[in-house]
Amino acid sequence: MVAAVAQGLSVPRSRGLVVGFWIATALFCLQLGFTAYAQLRLPQVAAAFTHLGFPDYFRVGLSLAKILGVAVLLAPVPSRLKEWAYAGFAFDLGSAIIAHLAVGDGPQAWGWPVGAAVLWGLSYFFWRRLQAGQAGASA
C-alpha cells in the first residue's frame, strides 16, 4: 500500500518536471533561435553588435553556435553534450548582459538577455532534476 501511494505521488511530480522542462526549454529555444536569426538577417541587430564593439565575424559565429546549441537541447543526444550546450548558453547570456551594461545600455537592451537567462535557468533546473530522477530510477 505504501509503495502504491509513493508511486502514485512520484508520477505526477515526474510528469510535472517533464512538462516544466519542455515549456521552459521550448520558450528558451524559440527566443535563442529568434536571436540567432535576427543576428544573421536584421541590420539593426548587426548595428547593435557594432555598438557593443564586436567584430562582424563574431556575430555570425555566435549565431551559428546558438543554432547548433538549440539543436543539441532539443535532440536526443548524450547528457554531456547537453551540459556543454547549457554551459555555452550561460557564457553567451552572461557576456551579453555584461557587454550591454559596460556600454551603458538601458533595460531595453539588457532586458532580453536577462529574460533569456531566466528561461535558461528554468530549463537547466528542470533538466538536472530529470537527470537526477533517471539516475535514481536506474539505481
C-alpha positions in Angstrom: 0.0 0.0 0.0 2.8 2.5 0.9 4.6 1.6 -2.3 1.5 2.3 -4.4 0.9 5.6 -2.6 4.6 6.6 -3.1 4.5 5.5 -6.7 1.3 7.5 -7.3 2.9 10.6 -5.8 6.0 10.3 -7.9 4.3 10.0 -11.2 2.6 13.5 -11.2 5.8 15.1 -9.9 7.8 13.4 -12.6 5.2 14.4 -15.2 5.3 18.0 -13.8 9.0 18.1 -14.2 8.8 16.9 -17.8 6.1 19.4 -18.7 8.0 22.2 -16.9 11.2 21.2 -18.7 9.6 21.2 -22.2 7.8 24.5 -21.6 10.9 26.3 -20.4 13.1 24.7 -23.0 10.8 25.4 -25.9 10.5 29.1 -24.9 14.2 29.3 -24.4 15.0 27.7 -27.7 12.4 29.9 -29.5 14.0 33.0 -28.0 17.5 32.0 -28.8 16.5 30.7 -32.3 15.0 34.1 -33.0 18.0 36.0 -31.8 20.3 33.8 -34.0 18.0 34.6 -37.0 18.0 38.3 -36.1 21.8 38.4 -35.7 22.2 37.0 -39.2 19.4 38.8 -41.0 18.4 42.1 -39.4 20.7 45.2 -40.0 19.7 46.9 -36.7 20.9 43.8 -34.8 24.2 43.9 -36.7 24.5 47.6 -35.7 23.9 46.7 -32.1 26.9 44.3 -32.3 29.0 47.1 -33.7 27.7 49.4 -30.9 28.9 46.8 -28.4 32.4 46.7 -30.0 32.2 43.2 -31.5 33.5 42.4 -35.0 31.1 41.3 -37.7 32.5 37.7 -37.8 31.8 37.3 -34.1 28.1 38.0 -34.7 27.9 35.3 -37.5 29.9 32.7 -35.5 27.8 33.3 -32.4 24.6 32.9 -34.4 25.7 29.6 -35.8 26.7 28.4 -32.3 23.3 29.4 -31.0 21.6 27.4 -33.7 23.8 24.4 -33.0 23.1 24.7 -29.2 19.4 24.9 -29.8 19.5 21.7 -31.9 21.5 20.0 -29.1 19.0 21.0 -26.4 16.1 19.7 -28.5 17.7 16.5 -29.8 18.1 13.2 -28.0 21.9 13.4 -27.5 24.2 12.3 -24.6 23.9 14.3 -21.4 27.4 15.5 -21.6 26.7 17.2 -24.9 23.6 18.9 -23.4 25.7 20.0 -20.5 28.1 21.7 -22.8 25.3 23.4 -24.7 23.9 24.8 -21.4 27.4 26.0 -20.4 27.8 27.7 -23.7 24.5 29.5 -23.4 25.4 30.6 -19.8 28.6 32.2 -21.1 26.7 33.8 -24.0 23.9 35.3 -21.9 26.2 36.4 -19.1 28.6 38.0 -21.6 25.6 39.7 -23.4 24.4 41.2 -20.1 27.9 42.4 -19.2 28.5 43.9 -22.7 25.3 45.9 -22.6 26.0 47.2 -19.0 29.6 48.0 -20.0 28.5 50.4 -22.8 25.7 51.9 -20.6 22.7 50.4 -22.4 19.4 50.5 -20.5 17.0 47.8 -19.7 15.5 47.8 -23.2 18.8 46.3 -24.4 20.0 44.1 -21.5 16.4 43.0 -20.6 16.3 40.5 -23.4 19.4 38.5 -22.3 18.1 38.7 -18.7 14.8 37.2 -19.8 16.6 34.5 -21.8 18.8 33.8 -18.8 15.7 33.2 -16.6 14.4 30.8 -19.2 17.8 29.2 -19.4 17.9 28.8 -15.6 14.4 27.1 -15.6 15.3 24.8 -18.4 18.6 23.8 -16.8 16.9 23.3 -13.4 14.3 21.0 -14.8 16.8 19.1 -16.9 19.0 18.5 -13.9 16.1 17.3 -11.8 15.0 15.0 -14.6 18.6 13.6 -14.9 18.7 13.1 -11.1 15.4 11.2 -11.3 16.7 8.9 -14.1 19.9 8.2 -12.1 17.8 7.3 -9.1 15.4 5.1 -11.0 18.2 3.1 -12.6 20.0 2.6 -9.2 
